[in-house]
């Protein structure tokens, strides 16, 4: 018991000494409140759970600092978070710390990540260098970061990546390389196995490659990837080989024209699927969603040319019992077949807003849904703009004959009316006048032609 008491006292003394050393080290980056200026960093210290270990957070954001403005490479003791975002750094300073876990260097002017850039930050877990001008990443840029879990390289100009660049990151869980528009020019990025070429850890769970100009991507089936985002690329089809563990796929904004069964038959484990903002998508074919039996959320939002959704898109006998969210918001679909009722009935949320819905007898089954669809009628004209929930069942009516039959009947009616009016006009003309006119025409008619000649008898005397 006495030994435990003595050990506790020694621990408290050591912590006190460490805090004294910390105060000295903090002076290089942080100043007391009364001496702070526009270019000094803001520091705060708090006890980190669950053991109450001190954690120093250093905020150097929005200070208009350059890389050379940092007074030293060694960070204060117990440094946990360093925020150097929104400055004018040309490169990432070579910081040194055995406790730093989070480094935020977003929104700077960094041009490249050089070799051993972070070799003295061995405990780093999260690194954010997005919104810079990075063009080149050296092969050894991330060496010794064996605990790094999150790496954000998005919104840069990356076009040259060293071979096996991520091979030093065995704990990497999330990788974001979105909005590097020249990434497709990187050697072997599209032709080779993405994991093999760049040394990506098979345990990676989240990968984002949005807006990278990709026309093709190869990912191994054995990877443990659960979330993949390929939004706004140039992919004309869903990759034929994808990790079997994939649960979330965002394929929005790609030039896919038609969704068929061949695109989705291997994605049996998907739970979330997005096909949003696709300008070329026009058709969802038969059985295209049959194999997605675990799907919980599906979105075709803002597919402006999507005009055909097959009545058996989920199969003739739908087996999906997990679907809860479905969105067709902003698409060009006008109606849904009643064969989709078993799927729509189980939904907790459905969005039909912004669709040119035709509220006829084929859509009356929509009234049986328990959720508000947010849809509004466009046709017939008497229901234009009325929400589906407010339309009565009796108003969902259909014409008995096709429109061309009505057109023919109208045209025939006009012809008969014209003929009838003509007969009436002819029948109302006075009959006596017509006879008298005929009799007066001839040589004895008062309107006969008269020839005037000189009277020869009057002139005979001459």
Buried (B, 14 or more C-beta within 10 A) or exposed (E): EEEEEEEEEEEEEEBEEEBEEBEEBBEBBBBEEEEEEEEBBBBEBEEBEEEEEBBBBBBBBEBEBBBEBBEEEBBBBBBBBBBBBBBBBBBBBBBBBEBBBBBBBBBBBBBBBBEEBBBBBBBBBBBBBBBBBBBBBBBBBBBBBBBBBBBBBBBBBBBBBBEBBBBBBBBBBBBBBBBBBBBBBBEEBBEEBBBEBBBBBEEBBBBBBBBBBBEBBBBBEEBEBBBBBBBBBEBEBBBEEBBBEBBBBBBBBBBBEBBBBEBBEBBEBBBBBBBBBBBBBBBBBBBBBBBBBBBBBBBBBBBBBBBBBBEBBBBEEBEBEEBEBBBBBBBBBBBBBBBBBEBBEEBEEBBBBBBBBBBBEBBBBBEEBEBEBBBBBBEBEEBEEBBBBEBEEEBBEEEEEEEEEEEEEEEEEEEEEEEEEEEEEEEEEEEEEEEEEEEEEEEEEEEEEEEEEEEEEEEEEE
